[in-house]
Amino acid sequence: MITIELKGQLYWYVDKMKTVSIDHFEGNLKDLVISLGLPEGEVGVVLVNQKKEPLSYSLKANDHIIIIPVVGGG
């Protein structure tokens, strides 16, 4: 099972759910972002098991993923 936490406004894209669990997923983080319906341009940092990973990271069973949006401001 893979657990995904969506931070900031990203949860709006997934039926306002801040935590999503997926029993089985084959692919990388980019595939996951697309399957969740998240705009890639709004994804800032992705942590897998508390470590920053690129979108090319291949998901494994029991990964805990935190997706943090791009932060802007002036």
C-alpha positions as CSV (number, residue, x, y, z in Angstrom):
1,M,0.0,0.0,0.0
2,I,1.2,3.5,-0.8
3,T,0.1,6.4,1.3
4,I,0.0,9.9,-0.2
5,E,-0.3,13.2,1.8
6,L,-1.3,16.3,-0.2
7,K,-0.2,19.6,1.3
8,G,-1.5,23.1,0.7
9,Q,-4.1,23.6,-2.1
10,L,-3.3,20.2,-3.8
11,Y,-6.0,18.4,-1.9
12,W,-8.6,20.3,-3.9
13,Y,-7.7,18.2,-7.0
14,V,-8.4,14.9,-5.2
15,D,-12.0,15.5,-4.0
16,K,-10.7,17.5,-1.0
17,M,-8.9,14.5,0.5
18,K,-5.7,15.3,2.3
19,T,-4.6,11.7,2.5
20,V,-5.0,9.0,-0.2
21,S,-4.1,5.3,0.0
22,I,-3.5,3.2,-3.0
23,D,-3.3,-0.6,-2.7
24,H,-1.1,-1.1,-5.7
25,F,0.5,1.3,-8.1
26,E,3.1,0.6,-10.8
27,G,5.0,3.5,-12.1
28,N,7.0,6.5,-11.0
29,L,6.1,9.7,-9.1
30,K,5.3,11.5,-12.3
31,D,2.8,8.8,-13.3
32,L,1.3,9.1,-9.8
33,V,0.9,12.9,-10.0
34,I,-0.8,12.5,-13.4
35,S,-3.1,9.7,-12.2
36,L,-4.2,11.9,-9.2
37,G,-5.1,14.7,-11.6
38,L,-2.5,17.1,-10.1
39,P,-1.1,19.8,-12.4
40,E,2.6,19.2,-12.6
41,G,3.3,22.9,-12.5
42,E,1.8,23.1,-9.0
43,V,3.9,20.3,-7.6
44,G,7.0,21.7,-5.9
45,V,8.6,19.0,-3.8
46,V,7.9,15.3,-3.4
47,L,9.1,13.5,-0.3
48,V,9.2,9.7,-0.2
49,N,9.8,8.2,3.2
50,Q,11.0,11.6,4.4
51,K,13.5,12.0,1.6
52,K,13.2,14.4,-1.4
53,E,13.0,12.3,-4.7
54,P,12.7,13.3,-8.4
55,L,9.6,12.6,-10.3
56,S,11.4,9.7,-12.0
57,Y,11.5,7.7,-8.7
58,S,9.9,4.3,-9.1
59,L,7.3,3.7,-6.4
60,K,7.6,0.7,-4.1
61,A,5.2,-1.0,-1.7
62,N,4.8,0.8,1.6
63,D,6.1,4.1,0.4
64,H,4.8,7.1,2.3
65,I,4.6,10.1,-0.1
66,I,4.2,13.8,0.8
67,I,3.5,16.1,-2.1
68,I,4.1,19.8,-1.4
69,P,2.9,22.5,-3.8
70,V,5.0,25.3,-5.3
71,V,5.2,28.2,-2.9
72,G,5.0,31.7,-4.2
73,G,4.7,35.1,-2.8
74,G,6.3,38.5,-2.8
